[in-house]
Amino acid sequence: MSPRPRAPALAAGATCALALGAWAAGAFDALGMAPPAQVAAVLLLTAAALWITEAVPLFVTSFFLLAASICWLGPTLEAHGTPTPDAAFTAPFFSDVTLLFLGGFTLAAGLQRFQLDERLARGIIARTGHAVPLLLAGVMGITAALSLVLSNTATAAMMLTLVGPIRDALPPGDRYRVAFALAVPFAANIGGLGTPIGSPPNALALAAMQEGGYAPSFGRWLLIGIPGVLLMLGVLWVVLMALYRGQTHSLPAPPPRRAEPLSHGARLVLATAALTALGWITADLHGLSTGTVALLPPAVLFGAGILNARDLRALPWDVLLMLGGGLLLGRVMEISGLASWLLSVLPLPEDSLFLLVAVFGAAACLMSSVMSNTATANLIIPIAASLHVEGRAPILVAIAFACSLAMPLPVSTPPNAMAFGSGDLTTAQFVRPGLAVTLIGLVLALTAGLAWWDLVGIY
């Protein structure tokens, strides 16, 4: 395994050393911070340095936060009259949102075991038609639809393979080749808006809202997200057609593979997925949390032998650990008093919800353009969740959406990096459409988005 780059490690190490040095020298005392808040500030700066530079894998930072919270912040809180059990720090790693993602990952593994996702994708692409603009729209639609429930990285990998024959059928130099190459990663990013399990930023926002007692149900999130997905797919199609319209008008769609009859295992996976989705959507009727409903796929698919221990080990546990670290950071900032201190010194326009959405959304877009969107959400959402204003839900939803919509560079998202790694695209080809989609998405969130969220009851 190749060593990690030295420059990020040095930058992260220098930031951590400066934070510890400032704490040891009593520099935080001059800022009026209580001792627990000072410890939390060191943890925040250290986590930020590690997440931004990616000097270590993102999930390793979660381990550091957990160990430091138990061994350092916990005793500090107890010494200053706020005894806090270790369970308060470990609970975020097995929260309702963690269970929700675990159920989603298990369903995805079941769908991929029987290639049900690929069968669906091939069928839709084959039926889209011969016109190249319609094929482009079909590729975008199925990519976004799969990203609602599957990892957007896995979706992008599969769809880049499936659209290969379409791109190869286009003449060399035809601008549509670029459009198809960009459509897959961009649509995968957009698809993540639609459900709470569509992306880690969505999960972090939902968890913060659950902590405050104002989280939307799974069904209401669909009302929030699906219209945004459809609208942004339309925007993406227009942008790609404006920038990369080619000369080819039509070509035959790739023939679908011969569809084998569905096995009993595949039918069980589909039935489990349908029942789980129904349970999530009707949570307001039966009273079970989304995390409790999400226990159904692991219980059924592993219990019936559809998935085995090897599949369990192959689940993306690093994502679950990253989520736990982000949720833990929010709890650390809250119980230590650091969040209250930050809100007292940051010049945030707490009397204007529109300005708050604009400020946090723009910050999320800017940061997610150059760093991990999960790391960005981990850093921004705890601060926004601590605001003492009514109607924080739109702010958190806007942050989650902004993190997913920021896609102007190859490094902005894993699907972007995957498409760039194929060698068919340049950075300049990402920037123009990616920047256009990012800015249009932010403007729509501040206008039509706020109006729609008000209509569905989260404003």
LOGU-198985 format. One record per residue: y, x, z of N, C-alpha, C in turn; residue in one letter. Coordinates in steps of 0.2 Angstrom, whole numbers, plus 5000, padded with zeros to 4 digits. Layout:
// residues N
YXZYXZYXZA
...
This chain:
// residues 459
499450045000500050005000500650045000M
501150034996501750074995502150065001S
502550115003502950105009503550065007P
503850035012504449995011505050035010R
505550015006506150055004506450075010P
506750135010507050175016507750145017R
508150125012508850105013508850045018A
508449985016508449925020508249945027P
507749985028507550005035508050035039A
508450085035508950115039509550075041L
509750025036510249975038510049935043A
509449905043509249865049509149905055A
508949965055508850005061509550015064G
510050035060510750055062511049985065A
510949925062511249865065510949855072T
510249865072509949845079510149895084C
510249965082510550015087511249995089A
511649975085512349955086512349895091L
511949845090511949785094511649805101A
511149845101510949865108511449905112L
511749955108512249995111512849955114G
513049905110513649865112513449825118A
512849805119512549765124512549815131W
512249875130512249925135512849945138A
513349945133514049975135514449915138A
514249855138514649805141515149775136G
515049785130515549765125515649685125A
515049655126515049585125515349555131F
515449585137515849555142516549545141D
516849585137517549575135517649515131A
517049485128517149425124517049365127L
516849375134516749315138516149275138G
515649315136514949295135514549305141M
514149255143513749255149513149305147A
512849335152512249385151511749355147P
511449285148510949265143511249255136P
511849235135512149235128512149305125A
512349355129512349425127511649445124Q
511149435128510449445125510349415119V
510449345119510349305113510749335107A
511349365108511749385103511449455100A
511149495104510749555102510149525097V
509849475100509249455096509449425089L
510049385089510249355083510449415078L
510849465080511049515076510449555073L
509949565077509349605075508949565070T
508849495072508449455067508849455060A
509549445061509849445054509849505050A
509849565054509749625050509049635047A
508549615050507849615048507749565042L
508049505043507949455038508349465032W
508949495032509349505026509149565023I
508949615026508749675023507949675021T
507549635024506849625023506549695024E
506849735029506549795031505849795033A
505649735036504949725038504849655035V
504149635034504049565031504349515036P
504549455033504949405036504549385043L
503949375042503549345048503549395054F
503649465052503549515058504149495062V
504749485059505349465063505249405068T
504849365066504649305071504249335077S
503849375076503449405081503949445086F
504349485083504849515087505249465091F
505549415088505949365092505549335098L
504849315096504449285102504349335107L
504249395106504049445111504749465115A
505249465112505949485115506149425119A
506049365117506249305120505849295127S
505249315127504849305133504949365138I
504949425135505049485139505749495142C
506249475138506949495139507349435141W
507449385136507849335137507649285143L
506949275144506649235149506849255156G
506749325158506949355164507649345165P
508049355160508849355161509049285162T
508749235159508949165161508749145168L
508149175170507949155177508349195182E
508549255180509049285185509749255186A
509849215181510549185181510449105182H
509949085185509849015188509648965183G
509348995177509048945172508348965171T
507848955175507148975174506848935168P
506548975163506348945157505548965156T
505148925156504448945155504348975148P
503749015148503649045141503448995136D
503248935138503048885133503648855129A
504248865132504848845128504948885122A
504748955122504748995117504248995112F
503648975114503048975110502948905106T
503248855109503148785106503448785099A
503948815097504148815090503648835085P
503148875087502648895082502148845081F
502148795085501648745084501948675085F
502548665081502948605082502648555077S
502948495077502748445072502948465065D
503448505064503548525057503048575055V
502848625059502248665058501648635056T
501448575059500948535058501048505051L
501648485049501748455043501648495037L
501848565038501748605033501048625032F
500648635038499948645038499548595034L
499748535035499448475031499548485024G
500148505022500348505015500048565012G
499948625015499648675013498848665011F
498548625016497848605015497748565009T
498148515009498148475003498248514996L
498648554996498748594990498148634989A
497848664994497248704993496648664990A
496648594992496148554990496248534983G
496848524981497048504974496848564969L
497048624972496848684967496148704967Q
495748684972495048694972494748664966R
494948604964494648564959495048564953F
495648604953496048614947496348544945Q
496448504950496848444949497548444947L
497848494950498548514948498648534941D
498148574939498148604932498048544927E
497548504929497348444924497948404923R
498248384929498848344928499348374924L
499548444925500048474921499848474913A
499248494912499048494905499048424901R
498848374905498848314902499548284901G
500048294905500748274904501048314898I
500948384898501248424893500948404886I
500348384886500048364879500248304877A
500548254881500748194879501448184879R
501848244880502548244879502848224872T
502448254867502648244861502848314857G
503048304851503048364847503848394847H
504248354849504948374849505048424854A
505348484852505448544857505848514863V
506448484862506848464868506448414873P
505948374870505548334875505048374878L
504748424875504248474878504648504884L
505248524883505548564888505648514894L
505848454893505948404898505248394902A
504748394898504048374901503848434905G
503948494903503848554907504248554914V
504848544913505248534919505048484924M
504848424921504648364925504048384929G
503548404926502948414929502948474934I
503348524932503448584937503848554943T
504348514943504648494949504248444953A
503848404949503348354953502848394957A
502548444954502048484958502348524964L
503048544963503348584968503548534974S
503448464973503548424979503048434984L
502448454982501948464987501648524987V
501648564982501348634982501948684983L
501748744984502148804985502548814978S
503148814978503548824972503348894968N
503148944972502849004969502248994966T
501748954969501148944965501248904959A
501648854960501848804954502048844948T
502548894950502848934945502348974941A
501949004945501349054942500949014938A
500748954940500348914935500648884929M
501248864930501648834924501848884919M
502048944922502149004917501649014912L
501049014915500449024911500348964906T
500448904908500348844904500848844898L
501448864900501948854894501848924890V
501448964891501449024887501249004880G
500748964878500648944871501248914868P
501648874872502148844869502648894867I
502848944871503348994869503049034863R
502349054863502149094858502149054851D
502148994851502148954845502848954842A
503348974846504048974844504149044840L
504549034835504749104831505049154835P
504949214834505249274838506049264837P
506349274843507049264842507349194843G
506949144843507149074844507449074852D
507949044852508249044859507948994864R
507548944861507148904865506548944869Y
506449004867505949044871506249064878R
506849074878507249084884507249024888V
507448964885507448904889506848884892A
506248894889505648884892505448924898F
505648994897505549044902505949024908A
506549004908506948984913506848914916L
506548874912506448804914505948804920A
505448844920504948844925505148864932V
505448924933505748934939506248894942P
506748874938507248834940507048764942F
506548734938506348664940505848674946A
505548724947505148734953505648734959A
506148774959506648774964506948704966N
507148664960507348604961506848554964I
506248554962505748514965505648514972G
505848574975505748584983506248534987G
506748504983507248464987506948394989L
506348374986506148304986505848284992G
505448324996505048305001505248355007T
505048335013505148385019504648445018P
504148445015503648495014503748535007I
504348515004504448544997504748614998G
505048635004505248705005505348715012S
505348785014505448805021506148775024P
506648785020507348765022507348685024P
506948645020506948575022506648565028N
506048605030505748605036506148625042A
506548675041506948695046507548645048L
507848615043508348565044508048505047A
507448485045507048425048506948435055L
506648505057506548515064507148515068A
507748545066508348545070508548475071A
508448425066508648355067508248325072M
507548335072507148305076507348335084Q
507548395084507748415091508348375093E
508748355089509348325091509248245091G
508648225089508448155089508748115084G
508948145078509248105073508948125066Y
508348135066507948155060507748095056A
507848105049507648045045506848045044P
506547985043505847985042505648015036S
505048025035504748055028504948015022F
504947945023505147905018505847905016G
506247915022506947915020507147985017R
506848035019506948095016506848095008W
506248055006506148044999506748004996L
507047954999507647924997508247974996L
508248025000508748075000508648124994I
508048144994507848204990507648184982G
507248134981507048124975507648104970I
508148064971508648054967509048124965P
509048164970509348234969508948274964G
508348274965507848304960507948284953V
507948214952508048184946508748204943L
509248204947509948214944509948294942L
509748334946509748404945509348424939M
508748394938508348404932508748394926L
509048334926509548314921510048364919G
510348394925510848444924510548504921V
509948524924509648584921509448584914L
509248524912509048514905509648524900W
510248494902510848494898511148564898V
511048604904511348674904510848714899V
510248704900509748744895509848734888L
509948664887510048644880510748674877M
511248674881511848704879511848774878A
511548814882511548884882511048914878L
510448884877509848914874509548864869Y
509848824866509548784861509348824855R
508748814852508548854847508548814840G
508248844835508248824829507648774827Q
507048784831506448744830506548674832T
506348624828506448554830505848534833H
505248554831504648524833504048574832S
503548564836502948604836502348564839L
501748574837501248544841501148564848P
501048514852500948534859500248554860A
500148604865499448634866498948574868P
498348574865497848524866497648534873P
497548474877497248484883496548504883P
496348534889495648554890495148484890R
494548494888494148434889494048414896R
494248354898494248334905493548314907A
493348354912492648334915492748274920E
492248234921492248184926492448214933P
492848174936492948194943492348194948L
492248244951491748254956491848214962S
491348204966491448164973491948204977H
491948274977492448314981493148304979G
493248304972493948284969494148224971A
493748174971493948104973494148104980R
493748134984493948134991494648174992L
494748224989495448254989495948204987V
495848174982496448124980496548074985L
495948044987496047994992496348014999A
496148075001496548105007497248115005T
497448135000498148144998498548084998A
498248034995498547964995498647935001A
498147945006498147915012498647955017L
498648015016499148055020499848045018T
499948035011500648015009500847945011A
500347905011500547835014500747835021L
500347875025500447885032501147915033G
501347965029502047995030502547945028W
502447905023503047855020503047805025I
502547775028502547725033502647745040T
502847805042502847825049503247775053A
503747745050504147695055503747635057D
503247625053502847565054502347575060L
501947635059501347645064501547685070H
502147725069502447765075502147835076G
501647855071501447915072501947965069L
501948025071502448075069502148105062S
502548135058502348165052501848215053T
501948255059501448315060500748285062G
500748225066500148195068499748175061T
500148145057499848115051499548175047V
499948235047499748295043499048325046A
498848305051498148325054497548295050L
497748245046497148215042496848255037L
497248295033496948335027496548395030P
496748435035496348485038495648455041P
495748395045495148365048494648345042A
494848315037494448285032494148335027V
494648375025494448425019493948485022L
494148505028493748555031493148525034F
493148465037492648435040492048415035G
492348395029491848375024491548435020A
491748495021491548555018491848565011G
492448525009492748535003493148605004I
493348625009493648685011493248725016L
493248785016492948825021493348875025N
493048915029493448965033493749015029A
493549025023493849075019494549045016R
494448975015495048945013495648935018D
495348925024495848925030496148995031L
495849045030496149115031496649125025R
496549095019496949105014497549065014A
497649015018498248975019498849025020L
499449005018500049045019500349045026P
499949075030500149085037500849115038W
500949165034501649195035502249145034D
502149095030502649045030502749005036V
502148985039502148955045502448995051L
502349065051502649105056503349115055L
503549115048504349125047504649055050M
504348995048504648935051504748935059L
504148965062504148965069504749015072G
504849065068505349115070506049085069G
506149045064506849015063506948955068G
506448915070506548865075506648905082L
506248955083506348985089507049015090L
507349045085508049075085508549015087L
508448955084508848905086508848885093G
508248885096508148865103508448925107R
508348985105508649045109509349035110V
509749015104510449015104510648955108M
510248895108510448845112510348855120E
509848875122509648875129510048935132I
510248985128510649045131511349035132S
511648985128512348965128512649005122G
512349045118512649075113512949025108L
512548975106512848925101513448895104A
513548875110514148845112514748905112S
514548965113515049015113515349025106W
514849025101515049035094515448975092L
515248915094515648865091516348865094L
516448895100517148895103517548945100S
517248995096517649055094517749045086V
517249015083517249005075517748955073L
518148965068518648915066518348865062P
517948825064517648775060518048705061L
518148675055518448615055518048555057P
517948555064517548505067517748425066E
518448425064518648355063518548325056D
518248365052518148345045517448355043S
517048305042516348315040516348345033L
516748325029516748345022516848425022F
517348445026517448515026516848555029L
516548525034515948565037515448565032L
515248515028514748515023514948565018V
515548565016515848615011515748685013A
515948705019515948775022515248795022V
514748755026514048775027513648775020F
513848725016513448725009513648785005G
514348805005514548865001514248925004A
514248935011513948995014513248995012A
512848945012512148945011511948965004A
512448934999512348954992512449034991C
512949054994513149124993512649174996L
512349155002511849205005511149195002M
511049135000510349124996510349154989S
510949164987510949194980510649264980S
510749304986510549374986510049384991V
509849334995509249355000508849295000M
508349295004507849245005508149175007S
507949125004508249055006507949035013N
507349055015507149045021507549085027T
507649145025508049185030508749155031A
509049135025509749105026509749045030T
509248995029509148935033509048955040A
508649005041508549025048509149045052N
509649075048510249095051510749045052L
510849005047511348955047511248885050I
510648865050510448795052510548795060I
510348845064510448845071511148835073P
511648865069512348865071512548795069I
512348765063512648695061512348645066A
511748655068511448605073511748605079A
512148655081512448655088513148625088S
513348605082514048575081514148515086L
514648505089514748445093515148395089H
514848375084515148325079514648265078V
514948205077514448155075514248165067E
513648145066513448145059513248215057G
512848255061512648325059512148325053R
511748265052511248265047511448285040A
512048255038512248285031512348355030P
512548385036512748455036512048495035I
511548475039510948515039510548495032L
510648435029510348425023510648465017V
511348465018511648505013511448575013A
511348605019511148675020510548685016I
510048645018509348645015509348645008A
509748595005509748594998510148654994F
510648674998511048734995510548794995A
510148805000509748855000509248854994C
509048794992508548794986508848794980S
509548774979509848764973510148834971L
510248884975510548944974510048984970A
510148994963509649024959510049074953M
510549104955510849134949510549204947P
510149234952509949304951509149304951L
508849354948508049354948507849364956P
508249394960508049394967508149334971V
508449284968508749224972508149184975S
507549184971507049144974506349174971T
505749164974505149194972504949174965P
505049104963504949084956505349124951P
506049134953506449174948506149244947N
505949274953505749344953505049344949A
504649294949504049294945504149294938M
504649244936504849244929505149304926A
505549334930505849394928505349454928F
504849454932504349504932503949504926G
503949444922503549444916503849494910S
504449514911504749554906505049524900G
505049454900505349414895506049394896D
506349414902507049384903507449444906L
508049444905508549494908508949454913T
509249494917509649474923510249424920T
510549444914511049414911510849344909A
510249334907510049264905509949224911Q
509849254917509749214923510449184925F
510949234925511549224928511949154926V
512049154919512449094917512149024918R
511549014917511248944918511148944926P
510948994929510848994937511448974940G
512049014938512648994942512948924940L
512848904934513048834932512648784936A
512048794937511648744941511848744948V
511948804951512148814958512748784959T
513248794955513948764957513948694956L
513648664950513648594949513248564955I
512648594957512348564963512748554969G
513148604970513548604976514048554976L
514348544970514948494969514648424969V
514048414966513748354967513548334974L
513348384978513148374985513748344989A
514348374987514948354991515248294988L
515048264983515348204980514748144980T
514348144975513848094974513348104980A
513248164982512748174987512948134994G
513548154996513848125002513848045002L
514048014996514047944995513347914995A
512847944992512147924992511847924999W
511947985003511747995010512047945014W
512647925013512947875017512647805016D
512447795009512147725008511447725011L
511047775011510347775014510347785021V
510947795024511047795032510947855035G
511147915032511147975036511848005037I
512347975034512948005035513247995042Y
